[in-house]
């Protein structure tokens, strides 16, 4: 599916015009509008972007919401174009399957896209790196989700990350619990790369500064496994619990812990949406759960970024009354690539030129959120903590 929309504005001086001069200007105006209408066909070439993600099977709307944010920016950017180019954007469903992801990756390359945006799933990203798909492919990957440390250190030269990684999120949470006087923290983590990597980071971070005693409990996502793991967490008498894993694991983990009688403070990473926690754990069980946030409040009103993002979303999705962090993440991901293309000036956009431009262009300030790849392939360290309120809404 391609998203393309052109828009041209015509301004004329108010007031009456007489005789031939008015007819001449009218004819010139008509000619100008006709030429303007031809502009898309005369564009140099498309900037091809693609998203491969779990649009089905995965029980959360992450991929769809990222997709909507991307399309909102594409629609906004194509009104004027970027250095004479328009953006042609397409997406493919990997059905939350590693094998299907690899298949769709190969198909996407046939269209020679400039960048793959926001692939989702630790297993898919790990397979992409393990199979060295980027070594044999001329493409840049922008903003893989999740931000597991194992995907960043050492990572890959063609793999760029906008969102702050799990390491930064876990650091923020552990430093926060220190300020709350919590010294005993249990970590419930999923038996997947995103979970085991997160557990290792938590142990490392906890030893820095004033110590926090960390005890880990590994679990699969099956209800029986989570129930057993939650009981084990309870026996550790923690003052707080950090859950690390896929979005559904973290949401189910909150519900299992509350059902198992764990009433202490619970923290999760940015991938799990607050409504899912409310749905599974109930309003009372979800209340007070802290969720790390790697982007500003998408429904805020104070930043220039808020204005730009919300105008773009309203233009394409007027039916939406509220936006999620994944909407904003998709918007910023596409905008980052477009800004790099803009900095190329008269160069032909290509993955290699895109990668070098990202490193050389310095800090991008989108009006309240900054991206900077001058020191590596991680563009942001922004982390905040939102808390689910008594009404089930996330409070920043």
C-alpha positions as CSV (number, residue, x, y, z in Angstrom):
1,X,0.0,0.0,0.0
2,X,1.4,3.4,-0.9
3,X,0.5,6.6,0.8
4,X,0.8,9.7,-1.3
5,X,-1.1,12.9,-1.2
6,X,-0.2,16.1,-3.0
7,X,-1.4,19.5,-2.0
8,X,-0.9,22.8,-3.7
9,X,-1.9,26.3,-2.5
10,X,-2.7,29.2,-4.9
11,X,-2.6,32.7,-3.6
12,X,-3.9,35.7,-5.4
13,X,-4.0,39.4,-4.6
14,X,-7.5,40.5,-3.5
15,X,-9.2,43.2,-5.4
16,X,-10.8,43.6,-8.8
17,X,-8.9,43.4,-12.1
18,X,-10.0,44.9,-15.3
19,X,-9.8,44.1,-19.0
20,X,-7.1,42.0,-20.6
21,X,-4.9,42.2,-17.5
22,X,-7.4,40.2,-15.5
23,X,-7.9,37.7,-18.3
24,X,-4.2,37.3,-18.7
25,X,-3.6,36.7,-15.0
26,X,-6.5,34.3,-15.0
27,X,-5.0,32.4,-17.9
28,X,-1.6,32.3,-16.2
29,X,-3.1,31.1,-13.0
30,X,-4.9,28.3,-14.8
31,X,-1.7,27.3,-16.5
32,X,0.2,27.4,-13.2
33,X,-2.4,25.2,-11.5
34,X,-2.2,22.8,-14.4
35,X,1.5,22.6,-14.1
36,X,1.3,22.2,-10.4
37,X,-1.1,19.3,-10.8
38,X,1.5,17.6,-13.0
39,X,4.2,18.0,-10.3
40,X,3.9,14.5,-8.8
41,X,4.5,12.8,-12.2
42,X,7.6,15.0,-12.7
43,X,9.1,14.1,-9.3
44,X,12.7,12.8,-9.5
45,X,11.9,9.5,-7.8
46,X,10.2,8.0,-4.8
47,X,11.8,7.5,-1.4
48,X,10.7,4.0,-0.7
49,X,10.1,3.1,2.9
50,X,8.7,-0.2,4.2
51,X,7.5,-1.6,7.5
52,X,7.4,-5.3,8.3
53,X,5.6,-6.1,11.6
54,X,3.1,-8.3,13.4
55,X,-0.2,-6.6,12.2
56,X,-2.0,-9.8,13.2
57,X,-1.5,-12.6,15.8
58,X,0.4,-10.3,18.2
59,X,-2.3,-9.5,20.8
60,X,-1.4,-5.8,21.0
61,X,-1.8,-3.0,18.4
62,X,1.9,-1.9,18.5
63,X,2.6,-2.4,14.8
64,X,-0.7,-0.9,13.7
65,X,-0.2,2.2,15.8
66,X,3.4,2.7,14.7
67,X,2.1,2.3,11.1
68,X,-0.5,5.0,11.6
69,X,2.2,7.4,13.0
70,X,4.4,6.7,10.0
71,X,1.5,7.3,7.5
72,X,0.6,10.5,9.3
73,X,4.1,11.9,8.7
74,X,4.2,10.6,5.1
75,X,0.9,12.3,4.3
76,X,2.3,15.5,5.9
77,X,5.6,15.4,4.1
78,X,4.2,14.6,0.7
79,X,2.3,17.8,0.6
80,X,5.5,19.6,-0.2
81,X,7.9,16.8,-1.0
82,X,11.5,16.3,0.1
83,X,14.1,17.7,-2.2
84,X,11.9,17.0,-5.1
85,X,11.1,13.5,-3.9
86,X,7.9,12.0,-2.6
87,X,7.7,9.1,0.0
88,X,6.2,5.8,-1.2
89,X,5.4,3.7,1.9
90,X,4.4,0.1,2.1
91,X,3.9,-2.5,4.8
92,X,3.9,-6.3,5.2
93,X,2.5,-8.5,7.9
94,X,4.9,-11.0,9.4
95,X,2.1,-12.6,11.6
96,X,4.5,-12.5,14.6
97,X,6.5,-15.3,12.9
98,X,10.3,-15.3,12.5
99,X,10.1,-17.3,9.3
100,X,7.5,-15.1,7.8
101,X,9.5,-12.0,8.8
102,X,12.5,-13.4,6.9
103,X,10.3,-14.2,3.9
104,X,8.8,-10.7,3.9
105,X,12.2,-9.1,4.3
106,X,13.4,-10.8,1.1
107,X,10.3,-9.7,-0.8
108,X,10.6,-6.1,0.4
109,X,14.2,-5.9,-0.8
110,X,13.0,-6.5,-4.4
111,X,11.5,-3.0,-4.4
112,X,14.8,-1.5,-3.3
113,X,13.6,0.5,-0.3
114,X,15.8,3.1,1.4
115,X,14.9,1.9,4.9
116,X,13.0,-0.6,6.9
117,X,11.1,1.1,9.7
118,X,10.4,-0.3,13.1
119,X,10.4,-4.1,12.8
120,X,8.8,-5.5,16.0
121,X,9.8,-8.6,18.0
122,X,13.0,-9.7,19.7
123,X,13.0,-13.0,17.9
124,X,12.6,-11.4,14.5
125,X,15.4,-8.8,15.2
126,X,17.7,-11.5,16.6
127,X,17.1,-13.7,13.5
128,X,17.9,-10.8,11.3
129,X,21.2,-10.3,13.0
130,X,22.0,-14.0,13.5
131,X,21.4,-14.7,9.8
132,X,23.4,-11.7,8.8
133,X,20.5,-10.4,6.6
134,X,21.9,-6.9,6.8
135,X,25.3,-7.9,5.6
136,X,24.0,-9.0,2.3
137,X,21.3,-6.4,1.9
138,X,21.4,-2.8,0.8
139,X,19.0,-1.3,3.3
140,X,19.1,0.7,6.6
141,X,16.9,-0.4,9.5
142,X,15.5,2.5,11.5
143,X,14.3,1.9,15.1
144,X,13.9,-1.8,15.8
145,X,11.6,-2.7,18.7
146,X,12.4,-3.8,21.4
147,X,15.6,-2.0,22.5
148,X,17.3,-5.1,24.0
149,X,20.9,-4.4,24.8
150,X,22.0,-7.5,22.9
151,X,20.8,-5.7,19.7
152,X,22.8,-2.6,20.4
153,X,26.1,-3.9,21.8
154,X,27.6,-4.5,19.3
155,X,24.5,-4.2,17.1
156,X,25.1,-3.6,13.4
157,X,26.2,-0.6,11.3
158,X,23.0,-0.6,9.4
159,X,20.7,-0.9,12.4
160,X,19.8,2.4,13.9
161,X,17.8,2.9,17.1
162,X,15.8,6.0,18.0
163,X,14.1,5.0,21.2
164,X,16.1,4.7,24.4
165,X,17.0,1.0,24.9
166,X,16.0,-1.4,27.7
167,X,19.2,-0.5,29.5
168,X,18.3,3.1,29.8
169,X,14.7,2.2,30.8
170,X,15.9,-0.2,33.5
171,X,18.4,2.3,34.8
172,X,15.6,4.9,35.1
173,X,13.3,2.5,36.9
174,X,16.0,1.3,39.4
175,X,17.2,4.9,40.1
176,X,13.6,5.8,40.7
177,X,13.0,3.0,43.1
178,X,16.1,4.1,45.0
179,X,14.5,7.5,45.5
180,X,11.4,5.7,46.9
181,X,13.5,3.8,49.4
182,X,13.1,0.4,47.8
183,X,16.1,-1.8,48.4
184,X,14.6,-5.2,47.6
185,X,13.5,-5.6,44.0
186,X,12.3,-8.7,42.3
187,X,12.5,-9.1,38.5
188,X,10.0,-11.2,36.8
189,X,11.4,-11.8,33.3
190,X,10.4,-13.7,30.2
191,X,12.4,-16.6,28.8
192,X,13.1,-14.7,25.6
193,X,16.1,-12.5,24.5
194,X,14.3,-9.4,25.6
195,X,13.7,-10.8,29.1
196,X,17.1,-12.5,29.7
197,X,19.0,-9.4,28.4
198,X,16.9,-7.2,30.6
199,X,17.6,-9.3,33.7
200,X,21.3,-9.1,33.1
201,X,21.1,-5.3,32.8
202,X,19.1,-5.0,36.0
203,X,21.7,-7.0,38.0
204,X,24.4,-4.7,36.5
205,X,22.6,-1.5,37.2
206,X,21.6,-2.5,40.7
207,X,25.2,-2.7,41.8
208,X,25.9,0.9,41.0
209,X,25.5,3.6,43.5
210,X,23.5,2.8,46.6
211,X,22.8,-0.9,46.2
212,X,19.5,-2.5,45.4
213,X,19.2,-6.3,46.1
214,X,17.9,-8.0,42.9
215,X,16.3,-11.4,42.8
216,X,15.1,-12.8,39.5
217,X,12.4,-15.2,38.5
218,X,12.3,-16.5,34.9
219,X,9.0,-17.6,33.4
220,X,7.3,-18.5,30.1
221,X,4.1,-16.7,29.1
222,X,1.7,-19.6,29.7
223,X,-0.8,-18.8,32.5
224,X,0.3,-21.7,34.6
225,X,4.0,-20.7,34.4
226,X,3.2,-17.1,35.3
227,X,1.0,-18.1,38.2
228,X,3.9,-20.3,39.6
229,X,6.5,-17.5,39.0
230,X,4.2,-15.0,40.7
231,X,4.0,-17.2,43.8
232,X,7.8,-17.4,43.8
233,X,8.1,-13.6,43.6
234,X,5.8,-13.4,46.6
235,X,8.0,-15.6,48.7
236,X,10.9,-13.2,48.1
237,X,9.1,-10.4,50.0
238,X,10.1,-7.7,47.6
239,X,9.4,-4.0,48.1
240,X,8.9,-3.6,44.4
241,X,8.7,-5.7,41.2
242,X,10.1,-5.0,37.7
243,X,8.6,-7.1,34.8
244,X,10.7,-7.5,31.6
245,X,9.4,-9.2,28.5
246,X,7.1,-8.9,25.6
247,X,4.0,-6.5,26.0
248,X,1.6,-9.3,26.7
249,X,4.0,-11.0,29.1
250,X,4.3,-7.8,31.1
251,X,0.6,-7.2,31.2
252,X,-0.2,-10.8,32.1
253,X,2.6,-10.6,34.7
254,X,0.9,-7.6,36.4
255,X,-2.4,-9.5,36.5
256,X,-0.7,-12.7,37.8
257,X,1.2,-10.8,40.5
258,X,-1.9,-9.0,41.8
259,X,-3.9,-12.3,41.7
260,X,-1.1,-13.9,43.7
261,X,-1.3,-11.3,46.4
262,X,1.7,-9.1,45.4
263,X,0.5,-5.5,46.3
264,X,3.9,-3.8,46.1
265,X,4.9,-1.3,43.4
266,X,5.2,-2.8,39.9
267,X,7.2,-1.4,37.0
268,X,7.2,-2.4,33.3
269,X,9.0,-1.3,30.2
270,X,7.7,1.0,27.5
271,X,6.3,-1.7,25.2
272,X,3.1,-2.5,27.1
273,X,0.2,-0.1,26.7
274,X,-1.7,1.0,29.8
275,X,-5.1,-0.1,28.5
276,X,-3.9,-3.7,28.1
277,X,-2.8,-3.7,31.8
278,X,-6.2,-2.3,32.8
279,X,-8.0,-4.9,30.7
280,X,-6.1,-7.9,32.2
281,X,-5.4,-6.8,35.7
282,X,-8.5,-4.7,36.3
283,X,-8.6,-1.0,37.3
284,X,-7.6,-1.7,40.9
285,X,-4.8,-4.0,39.9
286,X,-3.4,-1.6,37.3
287,X,-3.6,1.5,39.5
288,X,-0.1,2.7,40.4
289,X,1.8,0.6,37.9
290,X,4.7,2.6,36.5
291,X,5.5,2.3,32.8
292,X,8.8,3.6,31.3
293,X,8.2,6.0,28.5
294,X,10.8,6.6,25.7
295,X,8.9,9.4,24.0
296,X,7.1,12.5,25.4
297,X,3.4,12.3,26.2
298,X,1.7,12.0,22.8
299,X,-1.3,13.9,24.1
300,X,0.6,16.8,25.6
301,X,0.1,20.4,24.6
302,X,3.3,22.2,25.5
303,X,5.9,21.2,22.9
304,X,6.2,22.2,19.2
305,X,6.5,18.5,18.5
306,X,3.0,18.0,20.0
307,X,1.5,20.5,17.6
308,X,3.3,19.0,14.5
309,X,2.4,15.4,15.4
310,X,-1.2,16.1,16.4
311,X,-1.9,18.1,13.3
312,X,-0.5,15.3,11.2
313,X,-2.6,12.7,13.0
314,X,-5.8,14.7,12.8
315,X,-5.4,15.2,9.1
316,X,-5.2,11.5,8.4
317,X,-7.1,10.0,11.4
318,X,-9.7,12.5,12.4
319,X,-11.7,9.7,14.2
320,X,-9.0,9.2,16.8
321,X,-9.6,11.0,20.1
322,X,-6.4,10.0,21.8
323,X,-2.9,9.0,20.7
324,X,-0.5,6.4,22.0
325,X,3.3,6.5,22.4
326,X,3.5,4.1,19.5
327,X,1.7,6.6,17.2
328,X,4.4,9.2,18.1
329,X,7.2,6.7,17.7
330,X,6.1,5.9,14.2
331,X,5.8,9.6,13.3
332,X,9.3,10.4,14.7
333,X,10.9,7.4,13.0
334,X,9.7,8.4,9.6
335,X,10.5,12.0,10.2
336,X,14.1,11.2,11.2
337,X,14.6,9.4,7.9
338,X,13.0,12.2,6.0
339,X,15.2,14.8,7.7
340,X,18.3,12.9,6.8
341,X,17.2,12.8,3.1
342,X,16.6,16.5,3.3
343,X,20.2,17.0,4.5
344,X,21.5,15.0,1.5
345,X,20.6,18.0,-0.7
346,X,21.2,17.1,-4.3
347,X,22.6,13.6,-3.6
348,X,20.6,10.6,-4.7
349,X,19.0,8.9,-1.7
350,X,20.6,5.5,-1.0
351,X,21.0,3.4,2.1
352,X,24.7,4.0,2.3
353,X,24.3,7.8,1.9
354,X,21.4,7.7,4.5
355,X,23.6,5.9,7.0
356,X,26.5,8.3,6.6
357,X,24.2,11.3,6.7
358,X,22.6,10.1,9.9
359,X,26.0,10.1,11.6
360,X,27.2,13.4,10.2
361,X,24.1,15.6,10.5
362,X,24.4,16.2,14.3
363,X,21.5,16.7,16.7
364,X,18.0,16.9,15.4
365,X,15.6,18.8,17.6
366,X,12.0,18.1,16.7
367,X,10.7,20.6,19.2
368,X,11.0,18.8,22.5
369,X,12.6,15.5,21.4
370,X,16.1,15.2,20.2
371,X,17.8,12.6,18.0
372,X,21.6,12.5,17.6
373,X,23.5,9.7,15.8
374,X,26.9,11.5,15.8
375,X,28.3,9.2,18.5
376,X,26.8,5.9,17.4
377,X,23.7,4.1,16.3
378,X,21.5,5.0,19.2
379,X,19.8,8.4,18.7
380,X,18.0,9.1,22.0
381,X,18.3,8.4,25.8
382,X,15.0,10.0,26.7
383,X,13.2,8.1,29.4
384,X,10.3,9.2,31.6
385,X,8.0,7.2,33.9
386,X,4.2,7.3,33.5
387,X,1.9,6.0,36.2
388,X,-1.5,4.5,35.7
389,X,-4.0,6.5,37.6
390,X,-7.3,5.6,39.3
391,X,-9.1,6.2,36.1
392,X,-6.9,3.8,34.1
393,X,-5.2,6.6,32.2
394,X,-1.4,7.1,32.1
395,X,-0.2,10.1,34.0
396,X,3.2,11.6,33.2
